[in-house]
Amino acid sequence: MNPATITLDSAYRVAPVPRRLFGSFVEHMGRCVYGGIHEPGHPAADTDGFRADVLELVRELGVSTVRYPGGNFVSGYNWKDGIGPVTERPARLDRAWMAVESNQVGTDEFMRWVTAAGCEPMLAVNLGTGGVQDACDLLEYTNHPRDTYWSDLRAKNGSADPYGVRLWCLGNEMDGPWQIGHKTAEEYGRLAAETARAMRRIDRSIELVACGSSNSAMPTFGAWESTVLEHCYDLVDHVSLHAYYEQRDDDRASFLASSVDMDHMINTVSATADSVAGRLRSRRRLSLSFDEWNVWYQSSFDGEQNLRYDDPPVLIEDDFSAIDAVVVGGLLVSLLRHADRVQIACQAQLVNVIAPIRTEPGGPAWRQTIFDPFAVTARHARGDVLMTQVESPQHHTSRYGDVATIDAVATIDDEGTAMSVFLVNRSPDEAVASRIVLRGFSAVTASDRLQLWDPDPRASNSAAEPDRVRVRPGDPVAIVDGSITLTLPPTSWTLLRLELGGSRT
């Protein structure tokens, strides 16, 4: 292939890196909660039953925000079943995932766990079978200081101080006919608006996320957002996006280019929201919450309609490969590129269920292949996102047409002393020589090159071989006359760390 050129200039910046971009998602689904973060009797379990080894990996992953408790689960969930003495909590049918919910983990347990993990909670309210009052009761329970029924009950249950939850999702995927309590855009838009008004009368400091489309293939994509936001634009702060990607029919080229669809979805929802703002003559600018995204082999999942209540709890525990990890790295590049608009993102889910962390009952926990690109990006993407000009050869994909083979984004820290350049070679089989041109930077030295690439793109990690596919040091690079030349292997994700002596402003 022809070489690629990536040009970076210290004067051109997109936006600060939002720390909430590195969020995750914990849903009462499969073994994410029970048998994942929570396993009483495990040698590493604490007094609440949470696994310390899993918690350690969550901290290593660098998760900033955790969305809870769903997902489809929340649309049939009564949060009041999950508070009070554990031995007195009722077992309920979870109609979303055809399981029996024991309610052994509820709001208070989750809040203790997310605090121990050092993450910000992002709670979802039930707008499927629930409604305005149910959402307000939960907000009063978590955030009101004292001297009301729900705040005093929280104190009785062990937390005298309010939790101060700031981020709230107004339901989940309400456009989807699979959703319990599914609604039309008109129905949901009005309900979201009324719920937002009522919740803000309890706590004006909260941020609210309105449900956008479940994915870009929905027949109502775009129209849904337009109608919903006509009702609640000035009452919410963010609109959600969800997307999952998988390789189909051995079409590796299209799969590696999944971030093309993510870019399209972000641009479309941004434009739709701005159009609504124009029609309403609003001066507010909504940001986006990409609060479900990941690789998920949905074609291997028979669907919740084929589940039974007596099925084992194992559910969509995909084994991720090296190619999956490269795709995840590419999706993170897309999210960073849109840091001026995407303020929240949650990789779904955190443990066992299409997750970067896997566990064995009573046994070990380990990192899946998708763990390292997320962890390394969360650790090193700091400060501001730089505007990245990429001139790349192209190759053809059946799903997206011709796409750029090399994708890239860069960040510079607040002190102007370090820069991170994230690079993806989306070609299934060709290496690409690449040149990074640095403008406006002085005294640049290369400190690290980390790379995820494997001669077998289908290689994966397991309990027996937990480090088969990891991010590893790559060959050192030299900086000559303000530019760096390196070759990017096919199906690879790379991080370059550069030390800076200063930059022109």
N, C-alpha and C positions, 0 to 999 in steps of 0.2 A: 504493500500500500504506500501511497504518498505520505510524507511526514505530516504531523500535526503541529500547530503553533498555538500556544496558550499565552496570551499577553495579560500582564497584571500591572496596574499603575496605582501607586499609593494614593493618588488624589481622587480616585473614583471608587466610591463605596455604595453599597446597597442599603444596609441597615445594620444595627447591632444584632448579634446572634441572640435570639430569644432562648433563655435557658429552658423554658417550657417546651421547646422543640424536641427535647429528649425524654418525652413521657412514655409511659407504658400503660397497661390495661389489665386489671384483675376482675374477672367475671366468675360468678358461680356457674361454672360450666366444666364438665368433665373433671379432670384432676388439677385444675388451676388453683382452686382454694383447698379443697379437701384432698390430701395426698400430694399437694404441691407446696404452697407456702405454709400449710397447716397440717401437721401430722402428729397428734398426741401419741406418746409412747415411743416416738423415734428417739434414738440416743442424743440427737441434737436439739430436741424440742425444749422450748422454754415453758414457763408456768401457764401460758395461754395456749400452748400446743403448737406454736410457730417454730419452724425449723431454722436454727441459727446458721446452718451451712447454706441454706437458700438465701437467707437475709444477707450473708456475706457476699454472695454472688450478685445480688441485686445492687448492693453498694458498689461493687466492682464495675457493674454494667454502667453506672453513672446515671441512673434514672432520676429525673427531676420531678416528675409528676405522675401520679397513678390514678387512672379513672376507675370508678367502682360504683355499683356492683354489676353493671352491665351497660350495654349489650342487651340482646333479646331478653335475657333473664329479668331485667328491671321492669319490663312492661307488664309482668304478672306478679311482681314482688310486693309484699307488704312489709315494709321495714320494721314495723312495730312487732312483728314476730321474732325479730332478731335482737331484742334488747331485754334486759332483766336477767334474773337467775338462769343460767344455761340449762339447768335440769328441768326448768319449767317451760322451756320454749317448745312450741308445737312443731311437729314435722308436717310439711306441706308438699303437695304436688307442684313440681316446677314444670309448668306446661310448655315453657319455651324449649327445654332440652329433654323433656320426658324423663325426669328424674325425681327422686324424693329429696327435698331440701330439708336438712336437719335443723338449720338455723343455729348451729353451734358457733358459727362465726357471723357476727352482725356488725352494726355501725361502730359500737364501742371497741370491739376487738380489732376491727380494721383500722380505726384511728390510732390505736396503740401501736399496731404493726407499722403503719405508714410513717408514724413519728420516729420509730426506731430505725426505719430505713432511710430517714433523712429526706423524705420526699413530700411534695405538696399534694394533698388530696384533691381529687376532682370527682364530686359526687353527682350521680344521675338520679333524677326523680321519675317516678312512674306516671307517665301520661297516657298509658294504655288502659289499664283497669283502674288506675288511680286518678288523681285530678288536683285541682287547686288546693283544697284543704289538706290533702295528704302531703303535698309538697311543702306547704307552709308549716305543718306540724313538724316535719323533719328539719326544716331550717331553724325553727324555734328550738328544737331539741339540741341541735349542734351549735348554734351561734348566740342564742339569747343568754344574757348573763345569769339572771336569777329571778325568783319570785313569780314565776308562772308555772303552770302544770308541767309542760314539757321540759323547761330548763331545770326545774326542781327534780324531775324524774331522772334527768341526766346526772345530776349531782348525787342522787340516791344510788345510781348505777355505777358510781365510782369516779366521775369527773366533775368536780365542783366548778372548774374553770371552763368556759366555752371553748369549743374546738376552733372556732374562727375560720370555717371553710369558706374560701373565696370563690372557687370555680364550681359552677353548677350546670349540668346538661339538662335541658328541658325535654326529657324523653330520649328515645333512641330509635332511629330508622323508622320513623312513623310513616314514611312513604311506602314501606315494604308490605305486601299482602301477607307475608309470613309473620308479621309482627302482631302479637296479641294486642287488640285494641287499635289495629291499623286505621288510619284516618285519611280522608282526602286532604289536599293542600289547604282548602278553605277551612275545614274543620280543625286541622292541626294549627294553622296560623292563628285562628281566634283563641284556641285553648292556650297556645304558647303566650300570646299577648296577655290574656287574663291571669295566667300563672305568674308571669313576670311582674305584672303590676302588684299583685298580692305579695309576692316574695320581697319585692323592694320596700314594701311598707314595714317589713320586719327588719331588714338589714339593707341599707342603701349602698354598702360597700361591696356587695357581691358582683361577680361577673357571670353573665348568662350566655349559654350556647344554644342557639336554635338548631333544630335538626335540618340538615340539608339532605341531599339525595344519598341513598345507600351505595350507589356506584354510578359511574358515568354511562353504563349501558342501560340504566333504567329508562323506560319510555317517557317518563316525565322529567328527566334530568334537565335542569335549566328552568323549565316552566314551574316545577315544584318550588325552587328557591324564590322565583319571582313572586309567586302568589303568597307564600308564607311570609316573606319579608314585607310585602305590602301591609300586612297586619301588624308585624312586631318590630319593624326596622329600628325605631327609636327606643325600643324597650330592651333590646339585647345588645351584646357586645361582640359576639362571634357567631359564625354559621359553620356547621360541621361538614366535613367531607369524609367519606369512607372508600377505601379501595384495597382489593387483594389481587395478587398476580400469581400466575402459575405458567409452567411450560406445557404447551398443548401440542400433541401430534409431533413430538420431537422437533418442534420449531424453536430451536435455541436462540436464533437471531432475534426473533420478536420478543422472546422472554427477556433477553438481556437489555432490550430497549424499553422495558416497562416504564421507566421514568418519563418517556415521551408522553404516555397517557397521563401520568401524574401532573406533568407540566400543563397539559391541555385542560385537565380538570380544574386545577388551581386558577388558570387564566380565565376559564369560562365562568366559574363561580364568582371570581372577583369582578368581572365585567357585569354579571347579572346584578350583584349587590350594588355596584355603582350606578347601574341604570335605575334601580329602584330608588336609590338616594336622589337621583336627579328628578324622577317623577314626583317624589314626596317633598322636594326642595329641602332636603336635609343636608346639613353640613357635616354630619357624622360620617366616619369611614369605618365600616365594619372590618374586623380582621377575620381570619379563617382558623378553624380548629380542625386539623386533619387527625381526628381522635380515634380512627381505626385505620391502620395500614400494615401490610406485611405481605410475605409470600404465603400462599395457602393453596394446597392442591384440592380445591373444591370438587373437581371432577371425581375424586376418589371418595367423597363423602356422599352417602345416599340421601342425606337430608333428614332434618329433624322429624319429618312426617313418618319416617320408617323406623324411628327409635321406639323402644318399649321401656316401661318403667322398671322392669326387672333386668334390663341390660346392665353389663358391668360399667363402671364409671369412666372407663377409658374412652376418650372422644377426641378426634382429629389431632392426634399426637404425631404430626408429620416429622419425619427424619430429614433434616435439611442437609443439603450438599454444598460443595464449594461454589457451584454456579448460583445457588440460592443466595449465598453470602455476598457474591458480587452484585447481584440484583439489589439486595438490601443496601449495600454501600451506595449504589447508584440512586436509589430512592432518597437516601439521606442527602446526597448532592442536590437533588431537586428541591427538597425542603429548605436547605440552606440558601439556595439560589433565590427563593421566594421569601426570604426573611423579612422583607418589607411588608408582607401581607400575611403569611402564615405565622401566627404567634404561639400556637399550641399544636403539638402532634403527639400521638400515642401509638406506639407499636403494639399490635395485638397478637397474642397476649403475653404475659410475663413468664409463666411457668407451665410446662407440659403441653398446654393447648396451643398449637402452632407457635411455639415459644423459643426464645434464646436459651432458656434454662430447662433442663430435664431432670427428673428425679426417679429413683426406684423406691418403692415402699420399704421402709426400714433400712434402705441402702444409701448409695451415694447420690450426689447431685453433680451435674456436669454441664459444661458449656456446649451448646450446639454451634454449628459453623457460623450462624448469623450473629452470634454474640460479639465477636471481636470487632467487626466494622462499626457496630453501634457503640460499643464501649470506647473504642479509639476515637471515633468522631466526637462523642460526648466529652471526652477528656481534652481534646485538642482544638475543637472549634470554639474559639473564644474571641471576644472583642467585636470587631465589625466584619461583615461579609464584604469582600472586595468584588467589584464588577469584573467579571471574567470573560475575556474575549477569546473564543475558541474557533480556530480555523482548522477543520478536520476533514480528512477523507470521509467519504460516505459509503455505506453498503446497504443493500436492499433487505427489507423485511416484509413478510407477507401481510403482517397486521398493520404496520405503520408506514409502509412505503420506504423511501430512502431516508436513512437517519445518519447523524454524525457518529462516527465510530468512537471517537474520544469525547468524553464528557468530563467537565472539571468545575470546581469551585474552590475559592480560597478565602481564608480568614486571617485577620491580623489582630493581635491582642491589644488591649487598651493602652499598654505602655509603649507600643510600637517596637517591641524588642523581639517578637517571634511571629512567624507566619506559618500557616498550615495550608498545604495545597493537596486537595483530594482529587484523584484521577481515576477514571474508569475506562478500560478498553472493552467496548461492547461487541467487538468482533468475536465470533465463536472460535475462529481458527487462525487469525493472522495477528502477528505482533506489529506494533506501530511505533516507529521512531517519532519522538515528540520533543519539541523545544519549548521551554518556558522562558519568556522574555520578561524581565523585571525592569520597570521604569519608575523612577522617583525614589528608589531605595538605595541606601549606601551601606557599605561594609557588610555585604550579605555573605553568610557562610551556611553550608548545609550541615545540619546536625544529625538528622535521622532519615532513613528511608524504610518504611514499613510496607509490607506487601502481602496481599492474600491472593495466591495463585496455586493451583495444583495441577500436575500433569493428568490427573483423572478428575474432570469436573464433577463427576458424580460421587466422589469420595465424601464421607460424612464422619461425624464423631459418634461415640457410643460410650457406655459405662466401661466397657473393656478397653476402649481406645479413645479416651476423651480428648486427646490432643492431636488427632490425625490431621485435622485442618485448622490451622491457626494463622493469625497474622504474624509474619516473621520478618526479621531484618532483611532488606534487599541490598543489592550492590550499592556502594557509595557513589555519589554523583559529584561532579565538579562544576564550579561556576566560572565561566569564561566570558569576559566582556559583557557582564550583566545578563547572561542567559545560561540555562541549564539544558543539557541534552541527555535524554535517557530513552530506553526502549521499554515499552509497556507490553507485557506478554498478553496473548489472547485470553479473554474471560478472566480479567484481573481487576483488582482494586488496590490502589496505591496511595499512601500518604507520604508527602515530603515535608519535613520540618526544617524551617530555615531560621537562622538567627540573624537579627538585623542590628546594625549599628546606629540606625536612625533613618528617618525618611523625610523627604521634602513635604511641606504643607502648603 
